[in-house]
Each structure stands twice: as C-alpha cells, then as structure tokens.
Amino acid sequence: MSEIDPKIDALVPSWMYLPDISEKWGVEVTRVRQMVKEGDLLAVRRGENNSLQVPAAFIGDEKPVKGLVGTLTVLKDAGFTKEEAIEWLFTPDDTLPGTPIDALRENRGTEVKRRAQAMAV
C-alpha cells in the first residue's frame, strides 16, 4: 500500500488504529481486520509506522456508523477507490448540508446513499 494522499489526510480530522476499534467495540482485532478486508470499513496506511488506520468518524459505539457499509458498497460499485470514497465522504456538500459522513452520523443516510447512487450512473 502506498502513502496516503495529503488531501485526504487534511480532510479527515482524526483516525483510529484497528486495535483501538476492537477495544471500543469489544471484539477481536481479527474481526475488525475482516471488516476492512470485506470493505465494511475503509482503512489506509499512514503515520510513522505506516499502520492501518480508519477515519474515526466511521466508528459508532458498537459497529460502523449506520448507513456507512451500504454507502461504501455503492461507492465501490461506482468504481471509487478506497481513497476516493474517503475523500467523497469527508468533502462538504452544500446540498446536504455538511459532509456525507456527518449526514450518516446524524442518521440522514438515505440522502447520502441517493447522492452516491447518482454518481454511479
């Protein structure tokens, strides 16, 4: 894996390591790794140790934020790379308003998925 795009690093305010996510959710770190592998969570290599990290905004109390997994599937089907999906989720959209990830966190996932599907056409 290559170094993360500085633009994405600037868009995402905070990141979490996989072991921290597993601790928060009370699951084995292998379960979190499996979610990354299956595309239910997006992780990129970053930092001094080039370790896998997930945008903290993706992480709910016990699982990924509601609507995130479905949105990631739509974006992947639309041909988005991991980095492009993260960039899209963290880029402000005046019509939402806010960023798509903020809308997901505020339980406005229908609007986010609608926009993602429109981009897939």
N, C-alpha and C positions, 0 to 999 in steps of 0.2 A: 504494500500500500504506500501511496505517495504522501508527501507532506500536505496538510490541509491548506486550502485556498485562504489567503489572508482576508479576503472579503467575507467569507463565511465566519471566520474567527471573529471578525468585527461585528457581525450581525448577531451572533449568539452570545448572550451576556454571561451564561455560566454553563459548566459542563460537569458531568458526573462520571466517575470510574465505575466499571462493571461491578467490582466487589461492594462498592457503596450502595449501588442499586439493589443488589441481592440482600444486603443487610436491611435496607429500608423496607423491602417487600417481604423479608423473612423467607427467602427461597435460596437454594444453592446457586452459586455463581454460574454453574454449568447451565442452569435454566435460563439465566439472563443471556449467556453466550448463545444458547439455542435460539432465543428470540431474535438476536442480532442476525444469526445465520439465516433464519427463516424470513427476515425482513419485517418482523413485527416492531423492531426498534432499529434505528439507524445509529451506527457508531462509526467514528472516524479516528484515525491515529493522529495524535497531536501531543504537544508538550515535549519536555526534555527527554522523557523515556519512550516517546513515540507509542504511548499506550492507547488502547481503545477507550474512547470516551463518547458519551451520549449527551446531547443537549439536555440540561436539567429540566427545561420546560416540558419535555416529553414524559417526565416521570410523575405519575399520580401517586396516591397514598399506597396502593396495593398492586398496581399494574400500570401499563401505559395510559396516558390521558385518554378519556373516552373519545372515540372517533379517530384517533391517530392511526391505528392499524389499518382501518379501511381507507383512510386518506392516502397512506403510504402505498397501499396496493394500487389505488387509482393512478397515483403519480408514476409508479414503476411501470404499470401497463401503458402509460402515455410516453414511456421512453426516457423518463427522468433518471439521471444518475443519482446516487446517494447524495452527493454534494449539491446537485441542482434541487433536489427535494428539500434539503435542509435550507438552502437559500430561499426557495419559494415560501416555505413555512414561516420564515423569520423576516420576510420583506413586507413592509407596511402596504396595505391595500386600502385606499380611501373608501372603497365601496363596502368594506366590511363593517365598520372601520377598525383599524388596528392591523395586526398581523394575523395570518391564518392560525398560527399556533395559539395566539391569545384568544381567538374566537373558539378554538377547540376547548381550551381551558375554561371558557365561560359557557360551555355546553351549547355552542352555536355551530355544531359540526355539520348540519345539513347544508348551510350556506357554503362552508369550506369545501365540502365534497362536491357541491354543484359547480363551484369555480374550477376545481381540479378536473372534473369531468369535461367541462367546456374547453379546457386547454388540451385535452386528449383528442379532440376532434380534428 
